[in-house]
Each structure stands twice: as structure tokens, then as C-alpha cells.
Amino acid sequence: MQLRVAWRAGNHARSRARTLLLSGDAPATTAWVAARIGANDFIAGALPEQKIAAIRDLQAEGCVVAMIGDGVNDAPSLAQADAGMALGTGADIAMQAAPIILMRSDPDAVLAALDLARQTIRAIRQNLFWAFVYNTAGISLAVAGVLNPIVAAGAMVLSSLSVMGNSLRLGRRLAR
């Protein structure tokens, strides 16, 4: 079974994700796990080719697909998904196929990874915005003669430090 730890029903609701359980297991087992994790839908008895087809169908609908897997049969699907996540306790081939490796077999780690990705994108956008504003103002004032070029160069260093400080906030959030 792909999910060894029962995910508390509704945990995925905060991520606004539609959850589809693709499993090679029997329909009864897959239905039970899907109910336990609060999945919106499930496909049981899926072969690797069927998992890839399901992912491609979702991508054709415009969905961004994250796939979580741990087995040899999951490797092609992990590679096809927009965000493939392998469980660190799974097969080596699955870990090689996925760009993200979850070190715990805990589905809640998926939400943590997605939250971290969102925070990282937000920090990148903030850094680009403030660096652009800061450097544009400093360079413009230096060219106009209002600001000494040496002071403008120092301001650029402060700009870099503010970008680093903003990025380091991610590390502090992870430590909590």
C-alpha cells in the first residue's frame, strides 16, 4: 500500500487539493484507505501505465499534479507528475525518479513540503521586488548626482543583506 500511515481525514482540506488515490491494491483495500485519508476519489488495481495515464489526464485538464509513491511501480508516475514525492523508506528507483524525497512515511510531510514551497516562492518574489526597488532608486539617485556613488554601492550591499535576511526567515520557520 502506498500510504502506510493513515492520514487523518480532512488534513488535505487545508491545502485546497483534490486528492486522488492511485493504487495497485485491491478495490476494497484502496476504498478503505481512501475513506481514511479523506480522498476525493480513488482508482484501485492501477498498473504503472494506468497511473501515468491518470496523471496525464489531470495535467491535460490544467491540474498541477503531485504524486506520492514509494515503490518500483510508482517511479514512472513520480517522473511524470509535476511534483513527484518519494517516501524515503521506499524503493531506490522511486527516490531517483522523484525530485522530492520525504524522509518520514507521514503524509502530513506532504503538506509541510507544499507549505515550504509556497513560502519559498513568496520569499523569492519579495526579494526580487525589494532588490529591484532598492537598486533602481540607488542607481538613479547616484546617476542624478544626488547620492555619492560610494554610498550607492554601500546601499547595494544593504540590499543584498536584506535579501539574505528575508530568505533566512524560511529557516527559522522550519525550525519551529
C-alpha positions as CSV (number, residue, x, y, z in Angstrom):
1,M,0.0,0.0,0.0
2,Q,1.4,3.4,-0.9
3,L,0.2,5.1,2.3
4,R,1.4,3.1,5.3
5,V,0.4,5.8,7.8
6,A,-3.3,6.6,7.9
7,W,-3.8,10.2,7.2
8,R,-6.3,11.9,9.4
9,A,-9.4,12.6,7.3
10,G,-9.6,16.3,6.3
11,N,-5.9,17.1,6.7
12,H,-5.6,17.7,3.0
13,A,-8.6,20.1,3.0
14,R,-6.4,23.0,4.2
15,S,-4.2,22.6,1.1
16,R,-7.3,23.1,-1.2
17,A,-6.1,20.0,-3.1
18,R,-8.2,17.4,-4.8
19,T,-7.0,14.1,-3.6
20,L,-7.0,11.0,-5.9
21,L,-5.6,7.8,-4.5
22,L,-4.0,5.7,-7.3
23,S,-3.2,2.2,-6.0
24,G,-2.3,-1.1,-7.4
25,D,-4.0,-2.7,-4.5
26,A,-7.4,-4.4,-4.4
27,P,-10.5,-2.2,-4.6
28,A,-11.7,-3.0,-1.1
29,T,-8.3,-2.1,0.4
30,T,-8.0,1.0,-1.7
31,A,-11.5,2.2,-0.8
32,W,-10.8,1.7,2.9
33,V,-7.6,3.8,2.7
34,A,-9.3,6.4,0.5
35,A,-12.0,6.8,3.2
36,R,-9.5,7.0,6.0
37,I,-7.5,9.8,4.3
38,G,-10.5,11.7,3.1
39,A,-9.6,11.2,-0.6
40,N,-12.0,12.7,-3.1
41,D,-11.7,9.7,-5.4
42,F,-9.6,6.6,-5.9
43,I,-8.5,4.2,-8.6
44,A,-7.8,0.6,-7.5
45,G,-5.8,-2.1,-9.2
46,A,-3.9,0.5,-11.3
47,L,-0.9,-0.6,-13.3
48,P,2.0,1.8,-13.8
49,E,0.7,2.7,-17.3
50,Q,-2.7,3.5,-15.9
51,K,-1.2,5.7,-13.2
52,I,0.7,7.6,-15.8
53,A,-2.4,8.0,-18.0
54,A,-4.4,9.3,-15.0
55,I,-1.7,11.9,-14.3
56,R,-1.6,12.9,-17.9
57,D,-5.3,13.3,-18.0
58,L,-5.2,15.5,-14.9
59,Q,-2.4,17.6,-16.4
60,A,-4.4,17.9,-19.7
61,E,-7.3,19.4,-17.5
62,G,-4.8,22.0,-16.3
63,C,-4.2,20.5,-12.9
64,V,-0.8,20.7,-11.2
65,V,-0.2,17.1,-10.1
66,A,1.8,16.0,-7.1
67,M,2.4,12.2,-6.8
68,I,3.5,10.5,-3.7
69,G,4.9,7.0,-4.0
70,D,7.3,4.5,-2.6
71,G,7.5,1.5,-5.0
72,V,9.2,0.4,-8.2
73,N,5.8,0.7,-9.9
74,D,5.5,4.3,-8.8
75,A,8.7,5.5,-10.4
76,P,7.3,6.3,-13.8
77,S,4.4,8.2,-12.3
78,L,6.7,10.1,-10.0
79,A,8.7,11.2,-13.0
80,Q,5.5,12.2,-14.9
81,A,4.0,14.3,-12.1
82,D,4.7,18.0,-11.8
83,A,5.9,17.3,-8.3
84,G,6.9,13.8,-7.6
85,M,7.5,12.9,-3.9
86,A,9.0,9.6,-2.9
87,L,8.9,8.3,0.6
88,G,12.4,7.9,2.0
89,T,11.6,4.4,3.2
90,G,10.7,3.2,-0.3
91,A,12.5,1.7,-3.3
92,D,15.7,3.4,-4.5
93,I,14.3,3.7,-8.0
94,A,11.3,5.7,-6.7
95,M,13.7,8.1,-4.8
96,Q,15.7,8.5,-8.0
97,A,12.7,9.3,-10.1
98,A,11.3,11.9,-7.7
99,P,12.7,15.4,-7.2
100,I,11.4,15.5,-3.6
101,I,12.1,12.8,-1.0
102,L,10.1,12.8,2.2
103,M,12.2,11.4,4.9
104,R,9.2,10.2,7.0
105,S,6.4,8.0,5.9
106,D,4.0,10.6,7.1
107,P,1.5,12.1,4.6
108,D,1.5,15.3,6.7
109,A,5.0,15.8,5.4
110,V,3.4,16.4,2.0
111,L,1.6,19.5,3.3
112,A,4.7,20.7,5.0
113,A,6.7,20.4,1.8
114,L,3.9,22.2,-0.1
115,D,3.8,25.0,2.5
116,L,7.6,25.3,2.3
117,A,7.4,25.6,-1.5
118,R,4.8,28.3,-1.2
119,Q,6.8,30.2,1.4
120,T,9.9,29.9,-0.8
121,I,8.2,31.3,-3.8
122,R,6.8,34.2,-1.8
123,A,10.2,35.0,-0.4
124,I,11.7,34.9,-3.9
125,R,9.1,37.4,-5.2
126,Q,9.6,39.6,-2.2
127,N,13.4,39.5,-2.7
128,L,13.1,40.4,-6.4
129,F,10.7,43.2,-5.7
130,W,12.7,44.9,-2.9
131,A,16.1,44.4,-4.6
132,F,14.7,45.9,-7.8
133,V,13.2,48.9,-6.0
134,Y,16.2,49.4,-3.8
135,N,18.8,49.2,-6.5
136,T,16.7,51.2,-9.0
137,A,16.4,54.0,-6.5
138,G,20.1,53.9,-5.5
139,I,21.4,53.8,-9.1
140,S,19.0,56.5,-10.2
141,L,20.0,58.8,-7.3
142,A,23.7,58.1,-8.0
143,V,23.4,58.9,-11.7
144,A,21.5,62.1,-10.9
145,G,24.3,63.1,-8.6
146,V,22.0,63.2,-5.6
147,L,23.8,60.3,-4.0
148,N,27.5,59.7,-3.8
149,P,28.4,56.5,-5.9
150,I,30.3,55.1,-2.9
151,V,27.1,55.5,-0.7
152,A,25.1,53.9,-3.5
153,A,27.5,50.9,-3.6
154,G,27.1,50.6,0.2
155,A,23.3,50.7,-0.3
156,M,23.6,47.8,-2.8
157,V,25.3,45.8,-0.1
158,L,22.5,46.6,2.3
159,S,20.1,45.4,-0.4
160,S,21.9,42.1,-0.6
161,L,21.8,41.7,3.1
162,S,18.1,42.4,3.2
163,V,17.5,39.7,0.6
164,M,19.6,37.3,2.7
165,G,17.7,38.2,5.8
166,N,14.4,37.7,4.2
167,S,15.5,34.3,2.9
168,L,16.8,33.2,6.3
169,R,13.3,33.7,7.7
170,L,12.4,30.4,5.9
171,G,15.0,28.5,8.0
172,R,13.6,30.0,11.2
173,R,10.0,28.9,10.2
174,L,11.3,25.3,9.6
175,A,12.9,25.2,13.0
176,R,9.5,25.7,14.7
